[in-house]
């Protein structure tokens, strides 16, 4: 059984300060690569496109799907027995296409768990800008039997749709905090919220009833 108190979603820091890159060859930035479902052998070029010039241990791109990590992060994964990952080679280049660094890697997450089950989430009121609106709270899976990897992603749902949500164990969060790895955030799955009116969320009759009660009480 999964202990959701010790599972976290990996998120961007959304800071304008860190180096942000772009993979101009879109074929090398497909989500299937980061999910480990498409194999590549060539070195992927990540070119500076925005943010500062200082490279953090975590590099995000404007392509949305790839997650680039430093050699230091890989060493930490290996020395601490972090499971559920592999890598592909990356080179970092400047806006002028000058080579900056070759000690970075694209992170592939191979661990797997069940797909999201919205029916397990509760209904709460939370902010969308200045407005208070119904949200679902809690990110839970349809199947609590995970493969016990420290890094993992959801299996495709019943219709074959997959996502790029990345998850990790408490062990990974503790390691990153101890080693002061920057430019990355973690959110406990019990605390995750999602605005109902902004997403096509399938609600159960019970959830719909809870939402209407909250709306009425909130007036």
C-alpha positions, 0 to 999 in steps of 0.5 A: 500500500502506498503511503501518500504522506511520503509521496511527492510530485516534482514541480518546476520552481518557475523562477526567471533567474535560472538558466532555461534551455530549449531543445530545437530538435523537437523529435529529441524532446518528445514525452515518450523519451522522458517516460523511457518509452522511446530510446535515443542514442544521440547526444541532445543539445540544450541551448540557452534561450532565457533566464540567467547564464548560471547553470543549476543542478536542475535545468528546465526547458521551454519544451515542457517535457525534458528534465535535465540534471547535472552529473552531481545529481546522478552521482547522488542518485547512485551513491544513495541508491535512488531507483527508477531512473536512467539517462541520456547524454546532453550538451549545454550550449549558449545562445550563440551555440557555443559549448558550455558544459557536457556534464548534464544528462536528460532524466528518464523516469522508469518507475511506474504506478497506477494512473490518477483516480479523481474519485478518491479526491476530496472537494475543497474551496481554494483560490483562482486569482482573487476568486474562491472556487471548488477544487479537488484535493489530493492526487491519488492513484487507481491502484495502490500497488506501486513498483516501489521506485523512488522516481516514478510516473503513472501508467496510461489510463484505461483509454491509453492516455499518459501524463508527464506528472513526475513523482518521487519518494520522501527519500529523494526530497530529503536528499535534495534538501540535504544537498541543497539542490535548487531550481526544483519544488516538491508537493506532497500528493495529499496537498495537491489541488486542481481547479474543477472549472479549469479542467475536465475532471470527472466527478462522482455523484458524491463529489458533485453533491459536496461541491454544491454544498460548498458553493451554497455555504460559500455564498 
